[in-house]
Amino acid sequence: MLTIVKHPADILEKECELVTQFDKKLKVLLNDMYETMLSADGVGLAAPQIGIDQQIAVVDIGDDTGRLNLINPVIIEKSGEQTDVEGCLSFPGLYGTVSRPFYVKVQAQDVKGRTFYIEAEDYLARAIQHEIDHLHGVLFTTKVLKYIDEEELEGYEEE
């Protein structure tokens, strides 16, 4: 289990380095990140959230898509709009509504360095965008339209 970096921490607001070495260490790191994300009840985790200055993220929203390993991801297409509640493992107990594109097409690399593309909509698109933001030092708190307290959050979850 890795330690999740909490705000404020400089690494959370910095542009991360591109991954250039695709080796066993990277595979181990991705597996450790995934296990850490699951144990923290998250749907995504980016390398800066565990103190690593590299463009690496894992996402799994619990649907048929399964686990996504995103290395050096870039959003190459986006459209539509959606507004919903977001939280972040680096901001425990903090939630707010954030507006993001409804659809994204992302180019990324896998653990072996091979380029692949993924298209996502709705919640998966939101989770991917949230994690990609982390890789560029952009925190969800800079995009919050309205903060939601815990009681209001329960109302959102019931909808």
DSSP file (Angstrom, degrees, kcal/mol; ACC not computed):
  #  RESIDUE AA STRUCTURE BP1 BP2  ACC     N-H-->O    O-->H-N    N-H-->O    O-->H-N    TCO  KAPPA ALPHA  PHI   PSI    X-CA   Y-CA   Z-CA
    1    1 A M              0   0    0      0, 0.0     2,-0.2     0, 0.0    32,-0.1   0.000 360.0 360.0 360.0 134.1    0.0    0.0    0.0
    2    2 A L        -     0   0    0     30,-0.4     2,-0.5    31,-0.1    48,-0.0  -0.640 360.0-110.0 -97.0 156.6    1.2    3.4   -1.0
    3    3 A T        -     0   0    0     -2,-0.2     2,-0.5    47,-0.2    33,-0.0  -0.752  28.3-133.2 -88.4 128.6    0.7    6.6    1.0
    4    4 A I        -     0   0    0     -2,-0.5     2,-0.3    32,-0.1    46,-0.2  -0.706  19.4-127.4 -84.4 126.0   -1.7    9.1   -0.6
    5    5 A V        -     0   0    0     44,-4.1     2,-0.3    -2,-0.5     4,-0.1  -0.549  24.6-149.1 -72.9 130.0   -0.4   12.6   -0.6
    6    6 A K        -     0   0    0     -2,-0.3    85,-0.2     2,-0.1     6,-0.1  -0.729  30.7 -69.0-101.1 151.9   -2.8   15.1    0.9
    7    7 A H  S    S+     0   0    0     83,-2.7     3,-0.0    -2,-0.3     2,-0.0  -0.569 108.5  53.1 -73.0 141.4   -3.2   18.8   -0.1
    8    8 A P  S    S+     0   0    0      0, 0.0     2,-0.3     0, 0.0    -2,-0.1   0.416  76.7 125.7 -88.5 135.3   -1.3   21.0    0.4
    9    9 A A    >   -     0   0    0     -4,-0.1     3,-1.7     1,-0.1     4,-0.4  -0.942  58.7-132.2-150.6 130.7    1.7   19.4   -1.1
   10   10 A D  G >  S+     0   0    0     -2,-0.3     3,-1.9     1,-0.3    -1,-0.1   0.837 103.1  63.4 -53.0 -38.7    3.8   21.0   -3.9
   11   11 A I  G >  S+     0   0    0      1,-0.3     3,-1.2     2,-0.2    -1,-0.3   0.784  93.4  63.8 -61.4 -26.2    3.8   17.8   -6.0
   12   12 A L  G <  S+     0   0    0     -3,-1.7    -1,-0.3     1,-0.3    -2,-0.2   0.679 106.3  44.1 -71.2 -15.9    0.0   18.1   -6.4
   13   13 A E  G <  S+     0   0    0     -3,-1.9     2,-0.4    -4,-0.4    -1,-0.3  -0.015  96.1  96.5-118.9  30.8    0.4   21.3   -8.3
   14   14 A K  S <  S-     0   0    0     -3,-1.2   123,-0.5   120,-0.2     2,-0.4  -0.916  78.0-108.0-124.0 149.7    3.2   20.6  -10.6
   15   15 A E        -     0   0    0     -2,-0.4   121,-0.2   121,-0.3     2,-0.1  -0.579  43.4-132.7 -69.4 124.7    3.5   19.5  -14.2
   16   16 A C        -     0   0    0    119,-2.7    38,-0.2    -2,-0.4     2,-0.1  -0.452  16.5-106.9 -84.9 156.1    4.7   15.9  -14.2
   17   17 A E  B     -a   54   0A   0     36,-1.5    38,-2.2    -2,-0.1    55,-0.2  -0.451  35.6-104.6 -77.8 149.7    7.4   14.4  -16.3
   18   18 A L        -     0   0    0     36,-0.2     2,-0.4    -2,-0.1    -1,-0.1  -0.465  35.9-112.9 -69.2 146.2    6.8   12.1  -19.3
   19   19 A V        +     0   0    0     36,-0.3     3,-0.1     1,-0.1    -1,-0.1  -0.700  42.5 164.6 -80.7 129.5    7.4    8.4  -18.7
   20   20 A T        +     0   0    0     -2,-0.4     2,-0.6     1,-0.2    -1,-0.1   0.531  56.5  70.9-120.5 -15.7   10.4    7.2  -20.8
   21   21 A Q        -     0   0    0      2,-0.0     2,-0.8     5,-0.0    -1,-0.2  -0.920  55.1-173.5-110.6 117.5   11.2    3.9  -19.1
   22   22 A F        +     0   0    0     -2,-0.6     2,-0.2    90,-0.1    89,-0.0  -0.829  37.9 126.7-109.1  91.6    8.8    1.1  -19.6
   23   23 A D  S  > S-     0   0    0     -2,-0.8     4,-1.6     1,-0.0     3,-0.4  -0.616  76.1 -76.0-134.5-170.9   10.1   -1.7  -17.3
   24   24 A K  H  > S+     0   0    0      1,-0.2     4,-2.5     2,-0.2     5,-0.2   0.851 124.1  60.9 -62.2 -35.3    9.2   -4.0  -14.5
   25   25 A K  H  > S+     0   0    0      1,-0.2     4,-2.6     2,-0.2    -1,-0.2   0.891 103.5  50.8 -59.7 -39.4    9.3   -1.2  -12.0
   26   26 A L  H  > S+     0   0    0     -3,-0.4     4,-2.6     2,-0.2    -1,-0.2   0.914 109.4  49.9 -64.4 -43.4    6.6    0.6  -13.9
   27   27 A K  H  X S+     0   0    0     -4,-1.6     4,-2.1     2,-0.2    -2,-0.2   0.917 112.2  47.5 -61.8 -44.0    4.4   -2.5  -13.9
   28   28 A V  H  X S+     0   0    0     -4,-2.5     4,-2.7     2,-0.2    -2,-0.2   0.920 111.5  51.4 -62.8 -44.0    4.9   -2.9  -10.1
   29   29 A L  H  X S+     0   0    0     -4,-2.6     4,-2.9     1,-0.2    -2,-0.2   0.926 109.1  50.0 -59.9 -46.2    4.1    0.8   -9.6
   30   30 A L  H  X S+     0   0    0     -4,-2.6     4,-2.4     1,-0.2    -1,-0.2   0.908 112.1  47.8 -60.1 -42.5    0.9    0.5  -11.6
   31   31 A N  H  X S+     0   0    0     -4,-2.1     4,-2.4     2,-0.2    -1,-0.2   0.913 113.0  47.9 -64.8 -42.4   -0.2   -2.6   -9.6
   32   32 A D  H  X S+     0   0    0     -4,-2.7     4,-2.3     2,-0.2   -30,-0.4   0.896 112.1  50.0 -64.8 -40.3    0.6   -0.8   -6.3
   33   33 A M  H  X S+     0   0    0     -4,-2.9     4,-2.6    -5,-0.2    -2,-0.2   0.918 110.7  49.9 -62.8 -43.3   -1.3    2.3   -7.4
   34   34 A Y  H  X S+     0   0    0     -4,-2.4     4,-2.5     2,-0.2    -2,-0.2   0.932 112.1  46.4 -62.4 -47.0   -4.3    0.2   -8.4
   35   35 A E  H  X S+     0   0    0     -4,-2.4     4,-2.4     1,-0.2    -1,-0.2   0.894 113.3  50.0 -62.9 -39.8   -4.4   -1.6   -5.0
   36   36 A T  H  X S+     0   0    0     -4,-2.3     4,-1.4     2,-0.2    -2,-0.2   0.915 110.3  50.3 -63.7 -44.1   -4.0    1.7   -3.2
   37   37 A M  H  <>S+     0   0    0     -4,-2.6     5,-2.8     1,-0.2     3,-0.3   0.930 112.0  47.5 -59.6 -47.8   -6.8    3.3   -5.1
   38   38 A L  H ><5S+     0   0    0     -4,-2.5     3,-1.7     1,-0.2    -2,-0.2   0.915 110.2  51.1 -62.6 -43.6   -9.1    0.3   -4.4
   39   39 A S  H 3<5S+     0   0    0     -4,-2.4    -1,-0.2     1,-0.3    -2,-0.2   0.770 110.3  50.4 -68.2 -22.8   -8.4    0.3   -0.7
   40   40 A A  T 3<5S-     0   0    0     -4,-1.4    -1,-0.3    -3,-0.3    -2,-0.2   0.340 115.2-117.0 -93.1   7.0   -9.1    4.0   -0.5
   41   41 A D  T < 5 +     0   0    0     -3,-1.7    -3,-0.2     1,-0.2     2,-0.2   0.843  66.5 145.9  59.8  35.8  -12.4    3.5   -2.3
   42   42 A G      < -     0   0    0     -5,-2.8    -1,-0.2    -6,-0.2     3,-0.1  -0.533  50.7-151.1 -96.6 167.5  -11.3    5.7   -5.2
   43   43 A V  S    S+     0   0    0      1,-0.3    17,-2.4    -2,-0.2     2,-0.3   0.357  83.2  18.6-113.8  -1.4  -12.0    5.4   -8.9
   44   44 A G  E     -B   59   0B   0     15,-0.2     2,-0.3    -7,-0.1    -1,-0.3  -0.974  57.0-170.9-163.2 153.4   -8.7    6.9  -10.0
   45   45 A L  E     -B   58   0B   0     13,-2.3    13,-2.5    -2,-0.3     2,-0.3  -0.954   9.7-156.3-151.8 131.4   -5.3    7.6   -8.8
   46   46 A A  E >   -B   57   0B   0     -2,-0.3     3,-1.9    11,-0.2     4,-0.4  -0.816  29.8-113.9-109.5 149.7   -2.5    9.7  -10.4
   47   47 A A  G > >S+     0   0    0      9,-3.0     5,-2.4    -2,-0.3     3,-2.2   0.839 113.3  59.5 -51.9 -41.7    1.2    9.3   -9.7
   48   48 A P  G > 5S+     0   0    0      0, 0.0     3,-1.5     0, 0.0    -1,-0.3   0.801  95.0  66.3 -61.1 -22.8    1.6   12.8   -8.0
   49   49 A Q  G < 5S+     0   0    0     -3,-1.9   -44,-4.1     1,-0.3    -2,-0.2   0.619 106.3  41.4 -72.2 -11.2   -1.0   11.7   -5.5
   50   50 A I  G < 5S-     0   0    0     -3,-2.2    -1,-0.3    -4,-0.4   -47,-0.2   0.104 129.4 -95.9-118.3  19.7    1.6    9.1   -4.2
   51   51 A G  T < 5S+     0   0    0     -3,-1.5     2,-0.5     1,-0.2    -2,-0.1   0.649  83.0 130.4  83.2  16.2    4.5   11.5   -4.5
   52   52 A I      < -     0   0    0     -5,-2.4     2,-1.7    -6,-0.1    -1,-0.2  -0.919  51.5-146.7-112.0 124.5    5.8   10.5   -7.9
   53   53 A D        +     0   0    0     -2,-0.5   -36,-1.5    -5,-0.1     2,-0.3  -0.415  61.4 106.2 -86.5  60.2    6.4   13.2  -10.5
   54   54 A Q  B    S-a   17   0A   0     -2,-1.7     2,-2.0   -38,-0.2    -7,-0.3  -0.975  79.6-106.9-140.1 154.5    5.4   11.1  -13.6
   55   55 A Q  S    S+     0   0    0    -38,-2.2    17,-3.0    -2,-0.3     2,-0.4  -0.530  71.1 127.8 -83.1  78.9    2.5   11.0  -16.0
   56   56 A I  E     + C   0  71B   0     -2,-2.0    -9,-3.0    15,-0.2     2,-0.3  -0.999  26.4 165.1-135.4 133.6    1.0    7.8  -14.8
   57   57 A A  E     -BC  46  70B   0     13,-2.2    13,-3.2    -2,-0.4     2,-0.4  -0.995  21.0-153.3-146.6 151.5   -2.7    7.2  -13.7
   58   58 A V  E     -BC  45  69B   0    -13,-2.5   -13,-2.3    -2,-0.3     2,-0.4  -0.974  15.3-175.7-121.7 142.2   -5.0    4.3  -13.0
   59   59 A V  E     +BC  44  68B   0      9,-2.0     9,-2.9    -2,-0.4   -15,-0.2  -1.000  14.7 159.3-138.0 136.1   -8.7    4.5  -13.4
   60   60 A D        +     0   0    0    -17,-2.4     7,-0.1    -2,-0.4    -2,-0.0  -0.747  10.2 179.6-155.9 106.8  -11.5    2.0  -12.7
   61   61 A I        -     0   0    0      5,-0.4     3,-0.1    -2,-0.2     6,-0.1   0.387  57.1-104.5 -91.1   5.0  -15.0    3.2  -12.2
   62   62 A G  S    S+     0   0    0      1,-0.2     2,-0.1     4,-0.1     5,-0.1   0.705  83.1 115.6  84.2  19.4  -16.3   -0.4  -11.6
   63   63 A D  S >  S-     0   0    0      3,-0.2     3,-1.2     1,-0.0    -1,-0.2  -0.370  87.1 -77.3-106.9-168.2  -18.0   -0.9  -15.0
   64   64 A D  T 3  S+     0   0    0      1,-0.3    -2,-0.0    -2,-0.1    -1,-0.0   0.683 120.1  73.6 -65.7 -18.3  -17.3   -3.2  -17.9
   65   65 A T  T 3  S-     0   0    0      1,-0.2    -1,-0.3     3,-0.0     2,-0.1   0.873  83.4-173.0 -63.4 -36.0  -14.3   -1.1  -19.0
   66   66 A G    <   -     0   0    0     -3,-1.2    -5,-0.4     2,-0.1     2,-0.3  -0.379  41.3  -3.2  76.1-155.9  -12.3   -2.4  -16.1
   67   67 A R        -     0   0    0     -7,-0.1     2,-0.5    -2,-0.1    -7,-0.2  -0.522  60.0-162.2 -78.5 132.5   -8.9   -1.1  -15.1
   68   68 A L  E     -C   59   0B   0     -9,-2.9    -9,-2.0    -2,-0.3     2,-0.6  -0.971   5.1-161.5-114.7 124.6   -7.2    1.5  -17.3
   69   69 A N  E     -C   58   0B   0     -2,-0.5     2,-0.6   -11,-0.2   -11,-0.2  -0.931  13.9-168.8 -99.7 118.0   -3.5    2.2  -17.0
   70   70 A L  E     +C   57   0B   0    -13,-3.2   -13,-2.2    -2,-0.6     2,-0.5  -0.928   8.1 178.7-115.1 112.8   -2.8    5.6  -18.5
   71   71 A I  E    S-CD  56 109B   0     38,-1.5    38,-2.4    -2,-0.6   -15,-0.2  -0.957  74.3  -9.9-115.9 129.0    0.8    6.5  -19.2
   72   72 A N  E    S-     0   0B   0    -17,-3.0    -1,-0.2    -2,-0.5   -16,-0.1   0.898  90.1-170.2  52.1  46.2    1.5    9.9  -20.8
   73   73 A P  E     -     0   0B   0      0, 0.0     2,-0.4     0, 0.0    35,-0.2  -0.384  12.1-173.3 -73.6 144.8   -2.2   10.4  -21.5
   74   74 A V  E     - D   0 107B   0     33,-2.6    33,-2.8    -2,-0.1     2,-0.6  -0.997  24.4-131.0-136.6 130.1   -3.3   13.3  -23.8
   75   75 A I  E     + D   0 106B   0     -2,-0.4    31,-0.2    31,-0.2     3,-0.1  -0.720  29.8 172.6 -78.5 119.8   -6.9   14.3  -24.5
   76   76 A I  E     +     0   0B   0     29,-2.8     2,-0.3    -2,-0.6    30,-0.2   0.548  64.1  19.8-107.3 -10.7   -7.1   14.6  -28.2
   77   77 A E  E     + D   0 105B   0     28,-1.3    28,-2.5     2,-0.0     2,-0.3  -0.973  62.4 169.7-156.1 142.4  -10.8   15.2  -28.6
   78   78 A K  E     + D   0 104B   0     -2,-0.3     2,-0.3    26,-0.2    26,-0.2  -0.992   3.2 165.2-152.8 151.6  -13.6   16.4  -26.3
   79   79 A S  E     + D   0 103B   0     24,-1.9    24,-2.5    -2,-0.3    23,-0.8  -0.986  38.9  27.0-159.2 165.3  -17.3   17.4  -26.7
   80   80 A G        -     0   0    0     -2,-0.3     2,-0.3    21,-0.2    23,-0.1  -0.096  68.8-103.4  74.1-174.9  -20.5   18.0  -24.7
   81   81 A E        +     0   0    0     20,-0.3     2,-0.3    21,-0.1    -1,-0.1  -0.993  29.1 177.3-151.6 144.8  -20.8   19.0  -21.1
   82   82 A Q  E     -F  100   0C   0     18,-2.5    18,-2.8    -2,-0.3     2,-0.4  -0.989  10.9-159.3-144.6 146.1  -21.7   17.4  -17.8
   83   83 A T  E     +F   99   0C   0     -2,-0.3     2,-0.3    16,-0.2    16,-0.2  -0.994  29.9 138.0-129.3 126.5  -21.8   18.8  -14.3
   84   84 A D  E     -F   98   0C   0     14,-2.0    14,-2.9    -2,-0.4     2,-0.3  -0.935  53.1 -72.7-155.9 176.0  -21.6   16.5  -11.3
   85   85 A V  E     -F   97   0C   0     -2,-0.3     2,-0.3    12,-0.2    12,-0.2  -0.575  45.6-175.6 -80.8 137.1  -20.1   16.1   -7.9
   86   86 A E  E     -F   96   0C   0     10,-2.8    10,-2.0    -2,-0.3     2,-0.3  -0.949   8.9-179.5-128.7 153.2  -16.4   15.2   -7.6
   87   87 A G  E     -F   95   0C   0     -2,-0.3     2,-0.3     8,-0.2     8,-0.1  -0.764  14.9-142.6-133.0-176.7  -14.2   14.4   -4.7
   88   88 A C  E >   -F   91   0C   0      3,-0.5     3,-2.0     6,-0.5     6,-0.3  -0.976  19.5-132.6-155.5 136.5  -10.5   13.5   -4.5
   89   89 A L  T 3  S+     0   0    0     -2,-0.3    -1,-0.1     1,-0.3   -85,-0.1   0.741 111.2  57.0 -62.4 -21.9   -8.4   11.2   -2.5
   90   90 A S  T 3  S+     0   0    0      1,-0.2   -83,-2.7   -84,-0.1    -1,-0.3   0.520 108.8  47.8 -85.8  -5.4   -5.9   14.0   -1.8
   91   91 A F  E X  S-F   88   0C   0     -3,-2.0     3,-2.1   -85,-0.2    -3,-0.5  -0.596  85.6-159.2-129.6  69.6   -8.8   16.1   -0.4
   92   92 A P  E 3  S+     0   0C   0      0, 0.0     3,-0.1     0, 0.0    -3,-0.1  -0.233  75.2   6.9 -56.7 132.5  -10.5   13.8    2.1
   93   93 A G  E 3  S+     0   0C   0      1,-0.2     2,-0.5    -5,-0.1    57,-0.1   0.491 100.0 119.1  78.8   3.0  -14.1   14.9    2.9
   94   94 A L  E <   +     0   0C   0     -3,-2.1    -6,-0.5    -6,-0.3     2,-0.3  -0.899  34.6 167.6-107.7 128.8  -14.1   17.7    0.3
   95   95 A Y  E     +FG  87 148C   0     53,-0.6    53,-2.7    -2,-0.5     2,-0.3  -0.971   3.3 161.6-138.1 150.6  -16.7   17.6   -2.5
   96   96 A G  E     -FG  86 147C   0    -10,-2.0   -10,-2.8    -2,-0.3     2,-0.4  -0.987  41.3 -96.0-162.1 159.6  -18.0   20.0   -5.2
   97   97 A T  E     -FG  85 146C   0     49,-2.7    48,-3.4    -2,-0.3    49,-0.8  -0.657  41.3-174.5 -82.4 136.8  -19.8   20.2   -8.4
   98   98 A V  E     -FG  84 144C   0    -14,-2.9   -14,-2.0    -2,-0.4     2,-0.5  -0.992  18.3-140.2-133.7 137.5  -17.5   20.4  -11.5
   99   99 A S  E     +F   83   0C   0     44,-0.6   -16,-0.2    -2,-0.4   -18,-0.0  -0.859  33.4 157.5 -99.5 130.7  -18.3   20.9  -15.1
  100  100 A R  E     -F   82   0C   0    -18,-2.8   -18,-2.5    -2,-0.5    26,-0.1  -0.927  48.8 -74.6-142.5 164.3  -16.4   18.8  -17.7
  101  101 A P        -     0   0    0      0, 0.0   -20,-0.3     0, 0.0   -21,-0.2  -0.354  34.3-140.1 -59.3 144.9  -16.8   17.6  -21.2
  102  102 A F  S    S+     0   0    0    -23,-0.8    20,-1.6     1,-0.1     2,-0.4   0.811  85.6  37.5 -75.2 -32.0  -19.2   14.7  -21.5
  103  103 A Y  E     +DE  79 121B   0    -24,-2.5   -24,-1.9    18,-0.2     2,-0.3  -0.956  64.9 175.8-126.2 139.1  -17.0   12.8  -24.1
  104  104 A V  E     -DE  78 120B   0     16,-2.4    16,-2.7    -2,-0.4     2,-0.5  -0.996  18.8-155.9-138.3 148.6  -13.2   12.5  -24.4
  105  105 A K  E     -DE  77 119B   0    -28,-2.5   -29,-2.8    -2,-0.3   -28,-1.3  -0.996  24.4-166.9-117.7 127.1  -10.9   10.6  -26.7
  106  106 A V  E     -DE  75 118B   0     12,-2.9    12,-2.2    -2,-0.5     2,-0.5  -0.927  17.0-153.6-122.4 137.4   -7.5   10.0  -25.1
  107  107 A Q  E     +DE  74 117B   0    -33,-2.8   -33,-2.6    -2,-0.4     2,-0.3  -0.930  34.6 148.9-103.5 131.4   -4.2    8.8  -26.5
  108  108 A A  E     - E   0 116B   0      8,-2.6     8,-2.8    -2,-0.5     2,-0.3  -0.876  40.3-111.8-147.9 179.0   -2.0    7.1  -24.0
  109  109 A Q  E     -DE  71 115B   0    -38,-2.4   -38,-1.5    -2,-0.3     6,-0.2  -0.904  24.2-134.6-118.4 151.4    0.6    4.4  -23.6
  110  110 A D    >   -     0   0    0      4,-2.2     3,-2.3    -2,-0.3   -40,-0.1  -0.302  44.2 -81.0 -92.8-176.0    0.3    1.0  -21.9
  111  111 A V  T 3  S+     0   0    0      1,-0.3   -84,-0.1     2,-0.1   -85,-0.1   0.699 131.9  50.4 -61.8 -20.5    2.8   -0.6  -19.6
  112  112 A K  T 3  S-     0   0    0      2,-0.1    -1,-0.3   -85,-0.0   -90,-0.1   0.400 121.1-105.4 -97.5   2.0    4.9   -1.7  -22.5
  113  113 A G  S <  S+     0   0    0     -3,-2.3     2,-0.3     1,-0.3    -2,-0.1   0.486  71.3 144.7  90.5   2.3    5.0    1.7  -24.1
  114  114 A R        -     0   0    0      1,-0.1    -4,-2.2    -5,-0.0    -1,-0.3  -0.571  50.1-121.1 -78.0 137.0    2.5    0.9  -26.9
  115  115 A T  E     +E  109   0B   0     -2,-0.3     2,-0.3    -6,-0.2    -6,-0.2  -0.552  38.7 168.3 -76.7 138.4    0.2    3.7  -27.9
  116  116 A F  E     -E  108   0B   0     -8,-2.8    -8,-2.6    -2,-0.2     2,-0.4  -0.944  24.0-135.9-142.8 166.6   -3.5    3.1  -27.6
  117  117 A Y  E     -E  107   0B   0     -2,-0.3     2,-0.4   -10,-0.2   -10,-0.2  -0.944  14.1-171.0-124.0 144.9   -6.7    5.2  -27.8
  118  118 A I  E     -E  106   0B   0    -12,-2.2   -12,-2.9    -2,-0.4     2,-0.4  -1.000   8.8-156.0-135.4 138.2   -9.7    5.2  -25.5
  119  119 A E  E     +E  105   0B   0     -2,-0.4     2,-0.3   -14,-0.2   -14,-0.2  -0.927  21.0 177.3-109.5 137.3  -13.1    6.9  -26.0
  120  120 A A  E     -E  104   0B   0    -16,-2.7   -16,-2.4    -2,-0.4     2,-0.3  -0.985  11.9-167.3-142.6 150.1  -15.1    7.6  -22.9
  121  121 A E  E >>  -E  103   0B   0     -2,-0.3     4,-1.1   -18,-0.2     3,-1.0  -0.885  53.7 -11.9-129.5 163.1  -18.4    9.3  -22.0
  122  122 A D  H 3> S+     0   0    0    -20,-1.6     4,-2.2    -2,-0.3     5,-0.1  -0.168 127.0   3.7  56.3-127.9  -20.1   10.4  -18.8
  123  123 A Y  H 3> S+     0   0    0      1,-0.2     4,-2.6     2,-0.2    -1,-0.2   0.875 133.9  50.7 -63.5 -40.9  -18.6    9.2  -15.5
  124  124 A L  H <> S+     0   0    0     -3,-1.0     4,-2.5     2,-0.2    -1,-0.2   0.924 111.0  49.4 -63.7 -42.8  -15.7    7.4  -17.1
  125  125 A A  H  X S+     0   0    0     -4,-1.1     4,-2.4   -23,-0.3    -2,-0.2   0.904 111.3  50.5 -60.4 -41.4  -14.8   10.5  -19.1
  126  126 A R  H  X S+     0   0    0     -4,-2.2     4,-2.4     2,-0.2    -2,-0.2   0.930 111.0  47.6 -62.2 -47.4  -15.1   12.6  -15.9
  127  127 A A  H  X S+     0   0    0     -4,-2.6     4,-2.1     1,-0.2    -2,-0.2   0.914 112.7  48.9 -63.1 -43.4  -12.7   10.2  -14.0
  128  128 A I  H  X S+     0   0    0     -4,-2.5     4,-2.6     1,-0.2     5,-0.2   0.926 112.2  48.4 -62.3 -45.2  -10.2   10.1  -16.8
  129  129 A Q  H  X S+     0   0    0     -4,-2.4     4,-2.5     1,-0.2    -1,-0.2   0.892 108.8  53.9 -63.6 -39.8  -10.2   13.9  -17.0
  130  130 A H  H  X S+     0   0    0     -4,-2.4     4,-1.5     1,-0.2    -1,-0.2   0.925 112.5  43.8 -59.1 -46.0   -9.8   14.3  -13.3
  131  131 A E  H  X S+     0   0    0     -4,-2.1     4,-1.2     2,-0.2    -2,-0.2   0.898 111.8  51.9 -70.0 -40.3   -6.7   12.1  -13.3
  132  132 A I  H  X S+     0   0    0     -4,-2.6     4,-0.5     1,-0.2     3,-0.5   0.900 105.4  57.1 -62.6 -39.2   -5.2   13.7  -16.4
  133  133 A D  H ><>S+     0   0    0     -4,-2.5     5,-2.6     1,-0.2     3,-1.8   0.918 101.2  57.3 -54.6 -43.9   -5.6   17.1  -14.7
  134  134 A H  H ><5S+     0   0    0     -4,-1.5     3,-1.6     1,-0.3    -1,-0.2   0.857  99.2  59.2 -55.4 -36.4   -3.5   15.7  -11.7
  135  135 A L  H 3<5S+     0   0    0     -4,-1.2  -119,-2.7    -3,-0.5    -1,-0.3   0.644 109.2  44.2 -70.9 -13.1   -0.6   15.0  -14.2
  136  136 A H  T <<5S-     0   0    0     -3,-1.8    -1,-0.3    -4,-0.5  -121,-0.3   0.171 121.1-104.0-115.1  14.7   -0.6   18.7  -15.1
  137  137 A G  T < 5S+     0   0    0     -3,-1.6     2,-0.6  -123,-0.5    -3,-0.2   0.686  75.4 139.9  74.2  18.1   -0.9   20.1  -11.5
  138  138 A V      < -     0   0    0     -5,-2.6     2,-0.3    -6,-0.2    -1,-0.2  -0.854  37.0-157.0 -99.3 121.2   -4.5   21.0  -12.0
  139  139 A L    >   -     0   0    0     -2,-0.6     3,-2.0    -3,-0.1     4,-0.3  -0.716  24.4-124.3 -98.6 147.7   -6.7   20.3   -8.9
  140  140 A F  G >> S+     0   0    0     -2,-0.3     3,-1.8     1,-0.3     4,-0.6   0.780 107.5  71.3 -59.9 -25.5  -10.4   19.7   -9.0
  141  141 A T  G 34 S+     0   0    0      1,-0.3     3,-0.3     2,-0.2    -1,-0.3   0.747  89.9  60.1 -64.1 -22.3  -10.8   22.5   -6.4
  142  142 A T  G <4 S+     0   0    0     -3,-2.0    -1,-0.3     1,-0.2    -2,-0.2   0.608 110.7  41.8 -78.3 -10.3   -9.8   25.0   -9.2
  143  143 A K  T <4 S+     0   0    0     -3,-1.8   -44,-0.6    -4,-0.3    -2,-0.2   0.393  81.4 127.4-115.0  -0.7  -12.8   23.9  -11.2
  144  144 A V  E  <  -G   98   0C   0     -4,-0.6   -46,-0.2    -3,-0.3     3,-0.2  -0.402  35.2-173.1 -66.7 128.7  -15.5   23.6   -8.4
  145  145 A L  E    S-     0   0C   0    -48,-3.4     2,-0.3     1,-0.3    -1,-0.2   0.818  77.2  -0.3 -84.9 -37.3  -18.7   25.6   -9.2
  146  146 A K  E    S-G   97   0C   0    -49,-0.8   -49,-2.7     2,-0.0    -1,-0.3  -0.948  73.2-125.1-156.1 130.5  -20.2   24.9   -5.7
  147  147 A Y  E     -G   96   0C   0     -2,-0.3     2,-0.4   -51,-0.2   -51,-0.3  -0.529  23.8-149.6 -76.8 146.5  -18.9   23.0   -2.7
  148  148 A I  E     -G   95   0C   0    -53,-2.7   -53,-0.6    -2,-0.2     2,-0.1  -0.958   6.1-141.0-118.6 129.7  -21.1   20.3   -1.3
  149  149 A D     >  -     0   0    0     -2,-0.4     4,-2.3   -55,-0.1     5,-0.2  -0.435  33.8 -98.6 -86.1 170.0  -21.2   19.3    2.3
  150  150 A E  H  > S+     0   0    0      1,-0.2     4,-1.6     2,-0.2    -1,-0.1   0.839 122.1  52.4 -57.4 -38.0  -21.5   15.7    3.5
  151  151 A E  H  > S+     0   0    0      1,-0.2     4,-1.1     2,-0.2    -1,-0.2   0.926 111.3  46.1 -66.4 -44.0  -25.3   16.0    4.1
  152  152 A E  H  > S+     0   0    0      1,-0.2     4,-1.6     2,-0.2     3,-0.3   0.872 106.7  61.0 -63.1 -36.1  -26.0   17.4    0.6
  153  153 A L  H  X S+     0   0    0     -4,-2.3     4,-2.2     1,-0.2    -1,-0.2   0.887  98.0  56.4 -58.8 -41.5  -23.7   14.6   -0.8
  154  154 A E  H  X S+     0   0    0     -4,-1.6     4,-1.2     1,-0.2    -1,-0.2   0.876 104.8  53.4 -59.7 -37.2  -26.0   11.9    0.6
  155  155 A G  H  X S+     0   0    0     -4,-1.1     4,-0.7    -3,-0.3    -1,-0.2   0.880 108.0  50.3 -63.7 -38.8  -28.9   13.5   -1.4
  156  156 A Y  H >< S+     0   0    0     -4,-1.6     3,-0.7     1,-0.2    -2,-0.2   0.896 107.5  53.5 -65.4 -40.7  -26.8   13.4   -4.6
  157  157 A E  H 3< S+     0   0    0     -4,-2.2    -1,-0.2     1,-0.2    -2,-0.2   0.791 105.6  54.2 -67.7 -26.5  -26.0    9.7   -4.1
  158  158 A E  H 3<        0   0    0     -4,-1.2    -1,-0.2     1,-0.2    -2,-0.2   0.699 360.0 360.0 -80.4 -18.8  -29.7    8.8   -3.7
  159  159 A E    <<        0   0    0     -4,-0.7    -1,-0.2    -3,-0.7    -2,-0.1   0.504 360.0 360.0 -66.0 360.0  -30.7   10.4   -7.0
